[in-house]
Amino acid sequence: MTSTRNSDDMPAAGPAAQGRFATLTFERDVAAPLSVLWQAWTAPAARAVWAAPTPSVTVEFLEADTRVGGREISLCKVEGQPDIRCECGWLALQPAVRSVNYEIVSSSGVTQSVALVTADFSGTDERSRVVVTVQLSSLAENMEAGYRQGFDAGVDNLAGVARRTMLLQRVIQAPRTIVWNSWMNPAALPQWWGPDGFSCETKRIDLRTGGEWVFDMIGPDGAVYPNHHLYTEVRPEERIGYTLLWGENGPKHADAWASFEDHGGATKVTLGMVFSAEAEFQKARGFGAVELGLQTLGKLERFARSR
């Protein structure tokens, strides 16, 4: 359900102010756990999937630092039109509860609008809810209509992404530096990647932004599963973003990320995957992808603790 409240609901103001200020509210109930919805809202790899309001819009992320004081800069591109630049600065992040950010939209170096965006989250392990409130100040004409359309479509996209996102988390009893090096060392990663009983045979590996890992995963029965990971983001000891392909240069089946957080001397690892289609997510969940993924993180812990 979506509800909105605009400047017509506010006390009358002078002619210069009319149409310049608005409060917009967007609400969605989501068939996904609260923890998943929060990750879909905040993880840059997931945000890049749902940010474009329509297929005709391409969103390019130039910067993404999702922590209080960090900012996100993106360009919205439509063929034949000037790029729209959006700067988002994170003011508050209460996991699975609330986020607050400012947003500045500009085109050709001219500011079009500024806004304060508050997202409130609630829910359970089965279903969740998000309420996004946008306090908008327009410096150009027709910005309110654009915000209504863009946020309404964006929150719809967010709900769809959350429904096809798989989230795995484990607290690993090893310092973050060791866990990170276990993941991002080309000699180490193939030693532990994959569920119990699986091994990896690497063809090429380059664990940098713009790099790749082309490998076969070998099952306990000898079955071969070709894989190709394309690394879109590497923030040392913080976050990895990558795309999963079915075999070398094959079709994409997920956008993924891994984040690493200090946890009282241990390391909390979050592994998220946005599947390309909800049917593919359901298929993966049906054959035990969650359990197999948790086995993989268990192998990471055993490897890291042996360092």
C-alpha positions as CSV (number, residue, x, y, z in Angstrom):
1,M,0.0,0.0,0.0
2,T,1.2,3.5,-0.8
3,S,0.0,6.7,0.8
4,T,1.2,10.3,0.1
5,R,0.8,13.7,1.6
6,N,1.9,16.7,-0.3
7,S,2.2,20.4,0.1
8,D,-1.6,20.9,-0.4
9,D,-2.0,19.4,3.0
10,M,0.2,22.1,4.6
11,P,-0.8,25.5,5.9
12,A,-0.9,28.1,3.1
13,A,2.3,29.8,2.3
14,G,3.4,32.7,0.1
15,P,3.4,32.3,-3.8
16,A,7.2,31.7,-3.9
17,A,6.8,28.8,-1.4
18,Q,3.8,27.0,-3.0
19,G,4.8,23.8,-4.7
20,R,8.3,24.0,-3.4
21,F,7.9,21.9,-0.3
22,A,6.3,18.5,0.1
23,T,6.2,15.5,2.5
24,L,5.8,12.2,0.7
25,T,5.2,8.8,2.3
26,F,5.7,5.4,0.7
27,E,4.7,2.2,2.5
28,R,5.2,-1.5,1.6
29,D,4.6,-4.8,3.2
30,V,7.3,-7.2,2.0
31,A,7.2,-11.0,1.9
32,A,10.8,-11.3,3.2
33,P,12.4,-11.3,6.7
34,L,13.2,-8.0,8.3
35,S,17.0,-8.7,8.3
36,V,16.8,-9.3,4.5
37,L,14.8,-6.1,3.8
38,W,17.3,-4.1,5.8
39,Q,20.2,-5.5,3.8
40,A,18.4,-4.9,0.5
41,W,17.9,-1.2,1.6
42,T,21.5,-0.6,2.7
43,A,23.9,-2.9,0.9
44,P,25.3,-1.1,-2.2
45,A,25.2,-4.2,-4.3
46,A,21.5,-4.6,-3.7
47,R,20.8,-0.9,-4.0
48,A,22.4,-0.9,-7.4
49,V,19.9,-3.6,-8.5
50,W,16.7,-1.8,-7.4
51,A,17.7,1.9,-7.7
52,A,16.6,2.4,-11.3
53,P,12.9,3.3,-11.3
54,T,12.2,2.1,-14.9
55,P,14.1,-0.1,-17.4
56,S,14.9,3.0,-19.5
57,V,17.0,4.4,-16.6
58,T,20.5,3.2,-16.0
59,V,22.0,4.0,-12.5
60,E,25.8,4.1,-12.2
61,F,27.2,4.1,-8.7
62,L,30.4,6.3,-8.4
63,E,30.8,6.0,-4.6
64,A,29.1,4.0,-1.9
65,D,30.0,4.2,1.8
66,T,27.1,2.9,3.9
67,R,27.9,4.1,7.3
68,V,27.1,7.2,9.4
69,G,29.0,10.1,7.9
70,G,29.5,8.2,4.6
71,R,27.9,9.1,1.3
72,E,26.6,7.5,-1.9
73,I,26.9,9.2,-5.3
74,S,25.1,7.9,-8.4
75,L,24.3,9.0,-11.9
76,C,20.9,8.4,-13.4
77,K,21.3,8.1,-17.1
78,V,18.5,8.3,-19.8
79,E,19.4,8.3,-23.4
80,G,19.2,11.7,-25.0
81,Q,19.0,13.5,-21.6
82,P,21.6,15.1,-19.3
83,D,22.7,12.8,-16.4
84,I,21.0,13.4,-13.1
85,R,23.5,13.3,-10.1
86,C,22.3,12.1,-6.8
87,E,24.3,12.5,-3.6
88,C,23.1,10.6,-0.5
89,G,24.7,11.2,2.9
90,W,23.9,8.8,5.7
91,L,22.9,10.6,8.9
92,A,21.7,7.7,11.0
93,L,21.7,3.9,10.6
94,Q,19.9,1.8,13.3
95,P,20.1,-1.8,11.8
96,A,16.6,-3.2,11.0
97,V,15.0,-0.1,12.7
98,R,15.7,3.2,10.9
99,S,17.9,5.0,8.5
100,V,18.1,8.7,7.8
101,N,19.9,10.3,4.9
102,Y,20.0,13.6,3.0
103,E,19.7,13.6,-0.7
104,I,20.8,16.3,-3.2
105,V,19.8,16.0,-6.8
106,S,21.5,18.0,-9.5
107,S,21.8,18.2,-13.3
108,S,24.5,19.9,-15.3
109,G,26.0,21.3,-12.0
110,V,22.7,22.9,-10.9
111,T,21.0,21.7,-7.8
112,Q,17.4,20.7,-8.5
113,S,16.3,19.6,-5.0
114,V,17.3,18.6,-1.5
115,A,15.5,16.1,0.7
116,L,15.6,14.4,4.0
117,V,14.7,10.7,3.6
118,T,13.7,8.6,6.7
119,A,13.0,4.9,6.4
120,D,11.4,3.0,9.3
121,F,11.5,-0.8,9.4
122,S,9.5,-3.4,11.3
123,G,8.7,-7.1,10.9
124,T,9.5,-10.7,11.7
125,D,11.5,-13.6,10.4
126,E,8.7,-14.1,7.8
127,R,7.4,-10.7,6.7
128,S,8.5,-7.1,7.0
129,R,7.4,-3.5,6.4
130,V,9.1,-0.3,5.4
131,V,7.8,3.2,5.6
132,V,9.8,5.8,3.7
133,T,9.2,9.5,4.4
134,V,10.6,12.1,2.1
135,Q,10.7,15.7,3.2
136,L,11.4,17.5,-0.1
137,S,12.5,21.0,-0.9
138,S,12.3,21.7,-4.7
139,L,14.6,24.2,-6.4
140,A,13.3,23.4,-9.8
141,E,9.8,22.9,-11.3
142,N,8.0,19.5,-11.3
143,M,10.4,17.8,-8.8
144,E,7.5,16.6,-6.6
145,A,6.0,14.6,-9.4
146,G,9.3,13.1,-10.2
147,Y,9.9,12.1,-6.6
148,R,6.5,10.5,-6.4
149,Q,7.1,8.5,-9.5
150,G,10.7,7.6,-8.7
151,F,10.3,6.6,-5.0
152,D,7.0,4.7,-5.7
153,A,8.8,2.6,-8.4
154,G,12.0,2.3,-6.3
155,V,10.1,1.0,-3.2
156,D,8.3,-1.5,-5.4
157,N,11.7,-2.6,-6.8
158,L,13.1,-2.8,-3.3
159,A,10.3,-5.2,-2.3
160,G,10.9,-7.3,-5.3
161,V,14.7,-7.5,-4.6
162,A,14.1,-8.4,-1.0
163,R,11.9,-11.4,-2.1
164,R,14.7,-12.8,-4.1
165,T,17.6,-12.1,-1.7
166,M,19.3,-14.8,0.2
167,L,21.2,-13.7,3.4
168,L,23.7,-15.8,5.3
169,Q,25.5,-14.6,8.5
170,R,28.1,-16.1,10.8
171,V,30.2,-14.8,13.6
172,I,33.7,-16.2,13.0
173,Q,36.0,-16.5,16.0
174,A,39.0,-14.8,14.4
175,P,40.1,-11.2,13.9
176,R,38.8,-9.3,10.9
177,T,42.2,-9.0,9.3
178,I,42.7,-12.7,9.3
179,V,39.2,-13.4,8.0
180,W,39.6,-10.8,5.2
181,N,43.0,-12.2,4.2
182,S,41.5,-15.7,4.2
183,W,38.9,-14.5,1.7
184,M,40.9,-12.1,-0.5
185,N,44.2,-14.0,-0.8
186,P,44.2,-15.8,-4.2
187,A,46.1,-18.7,-2.7
188,A,43.7,-19.1,0.3
189,L,40.2,-18.6,-1.2
190,P,40.1,-21.8,-3.3
191,Q,41.2,-23.8,-0.3
192,W,37.9,-23.3,1.6
193,W,35.3,-22.0,-0.9
194,G,32.3,-24.2,-1.3
195,P,30.1,-26.5,0.9
196,D,31.5,-29.5,2.8
197,G,33.0,-32.1,0.5
198,F,33.5,-29.7,-2.4
199,S,36.8,-28.5,-3.8
200,C,37.8,-25.8,-6.3
201,E,40.0,-25.9,-9.4
202,T,41.0,-22.3,-10.4
203,K,41.5,-21.2,-14.0
204,R,42.1,-17.5,-13.4
205,I,42.0,-15.4,-10.2
206,D,42.4,-11.7,-9.7
207,L,40.8,-10.5,-6.5
208,R,40.6,-6.7,-7.3
209,T,37.9,-4.3,-8.3
210,G,37.4,-5.2,-12.0
211,G,39.0,-8.6,-11.5
212,E,37.6,-12.1,-11.7
213,W,37.7,-15.6,-10.5
214,V,37.1,-18.3,-13.1
215,F,36.9,-21.8,-11.5
216,D,35.2,-25.2,-11.3
217,M,33.6,-26.4,-8.1
218,I,33.9,-30.1,-7.8
219,G,31.3,-32.0,-5.9
220,P,31.8,-35.1,-3.7
221,D,30.5,-37.2,-6.5
222,G,32.9,-35.7,-9.0
223,A,30.2,-33.4,-10.7
224,V,31.7,-30.2,-12.1
225,Y,30.0,-26.8,-11.6
226,P,31.6,-24.0,-13.7
227,N,31.7,-20.6,-11.9
228,H,32.7,-17.1,-12.9
229,H,32.8,-14.3,-10.3
230,L,33.3,-10.7,-11.5
231,Y,34.4,-8.3,-8.8
232,T,32.7,-4.9,-8.9
233,E,33.8,-3.5,-5.6
234,V,36.6,-4.3,-3.1
235,R,36.8,-2.2,0.1
236,P,39.7,-3.7,2.2
237,E,38.4,-5.4,5.4
238,E,34.9,-3.9,4.9
239,R,33.0,-5.2,1.8
240,I,33.2,-7.1,-1.4
241,G,30.7,-6.8,-4.3
242,Y,30.7,-9.3,-7.1
243,T,28.5,-10.8,-9.9
244,L,28.0,-14.6,-10.2
245,L,27.8,-16.1,-13.6
246,W,27.0,-19.7,-14.7
247,G,30.4,-20.6,-16.1
248,E,32.9,-18.4,-17.8
249,N,31.1,-15.4,-19.4
250,G,27.8,-17.3,-18.9
251,P,24.4,-15.9,-17.9
252,K,24.3,-14.0,-14.6
253,H,22.4,-15.7,-11.8
254,A,23.1,-13.3,-8.9
255,D,24.5,-10.1,-7.6
256,A,26.4,-10.7,-4.4
257,W,28.2,-9.0,-1.6
258,A,30.1,-10.0,1.6
259,S,30.7,-7.6,4.5
260,F,33.0,-7.9,7.4
261,E,32.4,-6.3,10.9
262,D,34.4,-6.4,14.1
263,H,32.4,-8.3,16.7
264,G,34.2,-8.2,20.1
265,G,37.4,-9.7,18.8
266,A,35.6,-11.9,16.3
267,T,34.3,-11.1,12.9
268,K,30.6,-10.9,11.7
269,V,30.5,-12.0,8.1
270,T,27.3,-11.2,6.1
271,L,27.0,-12.9,2.7
272,G,24.1,-11.6,0.5
273,M,22.9,-12.7,-2.9
274,V,20.2,-11.1,-5.1
275,F,19.1,-13.7,-7.5
276,S,18.2,-12.7,-11.1
277,A,14.7,-14.0,-10.7
278,E,12.4,-14.9,-7.8
279,A,11.9,-18.4,-9.3
280,E,15.6,-19.0,-9.3
281,F,15.8,-17.9,-5.7
282,Q,13.0,-20.3,-4.7
283,K,14.7,-23.1,-6.7
284,A,18.0,-22.5,-4.9
285,R,16.4,-22.4,-1.5
286,G,14.5,-25.6,-2.3
287,F,17.7,-27.6,-3.0
288,G,19.3,-26.4,0.2
289,A,21.4,-23.4,-0.8
290,V,21.0,-21.8,2.6
291,E,22.4,-24.8,4.4
292,L,25.2,-25.2,1.8
293,G,26.1,-21.6,2.1
294,L,26.4,-21.8,5.9
295,Q,28.6,-24.8,5.4
296,T,30.9,-22.6,3.2
297,L,31.1,-20.0,6.0
298,G,31.9,-22.8,8.4
299,K,34.8,-23.8,6.2
300,L,35.9,-20.2,6.2
301,E,35.9,-20.1,10.0
302,R,37.9,-23.3,10.2
303,F,40.4,-22.0,7.7
304,A,40.7,-18.6,9.4
305,R,41.2,-20.1,12.9
306,S,44.0,-22.3,11.6
307,R,46.0,-19.2,10.4
